[in-house]
């Protein structure tokens, strides 16, 4: 199964609400948990690929993921322009 990594995430030991905070303090708490997670990169990539809009995934907030996607689009355009 392609999402088996989810069962190894540090988040499994916390309530889901921890990763869907309503304030910046909650985001910081979730990020600290994610920072020690063995599947952080896979989690972030999943959220980016699936365009998940809410919550902290792979240690990144919604805003951070939007920035990452924007940067990837800019890199893809630059690469395409060089061809």
VOPA-542385 format. One line per field, with one value per residue: x, y, z of N, C-alpha, C in turn; residue number from 1. Coordinates in steps of 0.1 Angstrom, whole numbers. Each point is the difference from the previous one (the first is absolute). Layout:
BEGIN
n_xx = [X / ...]
n_yy = [Y / ...]
n_zz = [Z / ...]
ca_xx = [X / ...]
ca_yy = [Y / ...]
ca_zz = [Z / ...]
c_xx = [X / ...]
c_yy = [Y / ...]
c_zz = [Z / ...]
k = [NUM / ...]
// end
This chain:
BEGIN
n_xx = [8 / -3 / -10 / 7 / 7 / -13 / 1 / 10 / -10 / 7 / -7 / 3 / 9 / -6 / -9 / -8 / -8 / 10 / -3 / -11 / 10 / -5 / 12 / 8 / -4 / -12 / 2 / 5 / -11 / -9 / 6 / 0 / -12 / -3 / 7 / -6 / -9 / 0 / -12 / 6 / 11 / -4 / -2 / 11 / 7 / -5 / 2 / 12 / 2 / -6 / 8 / 5 / -11 / -3 / 4 / 7 / 7 / 8 / -6 / -9 / -2 / -13 / 3 / 7 / -11 / -8 / 9 / 1 / -13 / -1 / 10 / -7 / -11 / 6 / 5 / -12 / -6 / 9 / -2 / -13 / 3 / 8 / -10]
n_yy = [-12 / 10 / -1 / -11 / 10 / 2 / -13 / 5 / 8 / 10 / 4 / -13 / 6 / 8 / 7 / -3 / 5 / -7 / -6 / 4 / 7 / 8 / -2 / 10 / 1 / -4 / 8 / 8 / -4 / 1 / 12 / 3 / -5 / 7 / 9 / -8 / 2 / -13 / 5 / 10 / -4 / -12 / 4 / 7 / -9 / -8 / 9 / 1 / -13 / -2 / 10 / -5 / 7 / -9 / 6 / -6 / -1 / -10 / 5 / 0 / 13 / 3 / 11 / -7 / -8 / 11 / 5 / -12 / -2 / 12 / -3 / -12 / 7 / 9 / -10 / -6 / 12 / 3 / -12 / 2 / 11 / -7 / -7]
n_zz = [0 / -8 / 9 / -1 / -5 / -2 / 0 / -6 / -3 / 5 / -10 / -2 / 7 / -9 / 6 / -10 / 10 / 5 / -11 / 6 / 3 / 10 / 5 / 0 / 13 / -4 / -10 / 9 / 7 / -10 / -3 / 13 / 0 / -11 / 7 / 9 / -9 / 0 / -2 / 6 / -7 / 3 / 12 / 0 / -6 / 8 / 9 / -5 / -2 / 11 / 1 / 11 / 1 / 8 / 11 / 10 / -11 / 4 / 11 / -10 / 2 / -1 / 7 / 8 / 0 / 1 / 8 / 5 / -1 / 5 / 9 / 2 / 0 / 7 / 7 / -1 / 3 / 9 / 4 / -1 / 6 / 7 / -3]
ca_xx = [-8 / 9 / 0 / 4 / 9 / -9 / 0 / 13 / 2 / -1 / -14 / -9 / -1 / -7 / -14 / 1 / -1 / 13 / 5 / -9 / -1 / -7 / 9 / 14 / 6 / -3 / 9 / 13 / 0 / 0 / 13 / 10 / -2 / 4 / 14 / 6 / -7 / 8 / -6 / -3 / 1 / -11 / -12 / 0 / -2 / -14 / -9 / 2 / -6 / -14 / -4 / -8 / 0 / -2 / 8 / 15 / 4 / 14 / 6 / -3 / -13 / -6 / 7 / 13 / -1 / -3 / 13 / 7 / -6 / 3 / 14 / 2 / -5 / 10 / 11 / -4 / -1 / 14 / 6 / -6 / 4 / 14 / 0]
ca_yy = [12 / 11 / 9 / -8 / 9 / 7 / -8 / 2 / 14 / 4 / 6 / -10 / 1 / 12 / 2 / 7 / 14 / 6 / 3 / 9 / 10 / 12 / 12 / -2 / -9 / -13 / -3 / -2 / -13 / -11 / -1 / -7 / -14 / -4 / 1 / -12 / -11 / -8 / 0 / 14 / 3 / -7 / 7 / 13 / -3 / -5 / 12 / 8 / -7 / -1 / 14 / 1 / 14 / 2 / -7 / -1 / -12 / 0 / 11 / 13 / 5 / 3 / 11 / -5 / -9 / 8 / 6 / -10 / -3 / 12 / -1 / -11 / 4 / 9 / -8 / -7 / 9 / 4 / -11 / -1 / 12 / -3 / -11]
ca_zz = [0 / -2 / 12 / 12 / 8 / 10 / 13 / 6 / 4 / 14 / 3 / 4 / 15 / 4 / -6 / -13 / 2 / 2 / -13 / -6 / 10 / -4 / 2 / -2 / 10 / -4 / -11 / 5 / 7 / -10 / -7 / 9 / -1 / -13 / -1 / 5 / -7 / -10 / -13 / -3 / -14 / -8 / 4 / -8 / -15 / -1 / 1 / -12 / -11 / 2 / 1 / 12 / 4 / 14 / 10 / -1 / -6 / -3 / 7 / -7 / 0 / -13 / -7 / -4 / -12 / -12 / -4 / -6 / -13 / -9 / -4 / -9 / -13 / -6 / -4 / -11 / -12 / -4 / -7 / -13 / -9 / -4 / -9]
c_xx = [9 / 0 / 4 / 8 / -8 / 0 / 13 / 2 / -1 / -14 / -9 / -2 / -7 / -13 / 1 / -1 / 13 / 6 / -9 / -3 / -7 / 8 / 15 / 7 / -3 / 9 / 14 / 1 / 1 / 14 / 10 / -2 / 5 / 15 / 8 / -5 / 8 / -6 / -4 / 0 / -11 / -13 / -2 / -3 / -15 / -9 / 2 / -6 / -15 / -7 / -9 / 1 / 0 / 10 / 15 / 3 / 15 / 7 / -2 / -15 / -6 / 8 / 14 / -1 / -4 / 13 / 8 / -5 / 2 / 14 / 2 / -6 / 9 / 12 / -3 / -1 / 14 / 7 / -6 / 4 / 14 / 1 / -1]
c_yy = [12 / 10 / -7 / 9 / 7 / -7 / 2 / 15 / 3 / 5 / -11 / 0 / 12 / 1 / 8 / 15 / 7 / 5 / 9 / 12 / 13 / 12 / -3 / -8 / -14 / -5 / -4 / -13 / -11 / -1 / -7 / -15 / -5 / 0 / -13 / -12 / -7 / 0 / 14 / 3 / -6 / 7 / 13 / -2 / -4 / 12 / 9 / -6 / 0 / 14 / 1 / 14 / 3 / -8 / 1 / -14 / 1 / 12 / 14 / 3 / 2 / 10 / -5 / -10 / 7 / 6 / -11 / -3 / 12 / -1 / -11 / 4 / 10 / -7 / -7 / 9 / 4 / -12 / -2 / 11 / -3 / -11 / 5]
c_zz = [0 / 12 / 13 / 9 / 10 / 13 / 8 / 5 / 14 / 4 / 5 / 15 / 5 / -6 / -13 / 1 / 2 / -13 / -9 / 10 / -5 / 2 / -2 / 10 / -3 / -11 / 5 / 8 / -10 / -8 / 9 / -1 / -13 / -2 / 3 / -8 / -10 / -14 / -4 / -15 / -8 / 3 / -7 / -14 / -2 / 0 / -12 / -12 / 0 / 1 / 13 / 6 / 15 / 9 / -3 / -5 / -2 / 6 / -7 / 2 / -14 / -8 / -5 / -12 / -12 / -5 / -7 / -14 / -10 / -5 / -10 / -14 / -7 / -5 / -13 / -13 / -4 / -7 / -14 / -10 / -5 / -10 / -14]
k = [1 / 2 / 3 / 4 / 5 / 6 / 7 / 8 / 9 / 10 / 11 / 12 / 13 / 14 / 15 / 16 / 17 / 18 / 19 / 20 / 21 / 22 / 23 / 24 / 25 / 26 / 27 / 28 / 29 / 30 / 31 / 32 / 33 / 34 / 35 / 36 / 37 / 38 / 39 / 40 / 41 / 42 / 43 / 44 / 45 / 46 / 47 / 48 / 49 / 50 / 51 / 52 / 53 / 54 / 55 / 56 / 57 / 58 / 59 / 60 / 61 / 62 / 63 / 64 / 65 / 66 / 67 / 68 / 69 / 70 / 71 / 72 / 73 / 74 / 75 / 76 / 77 / 78 / 79 / 80 / 81 / 82 / 83]
// end
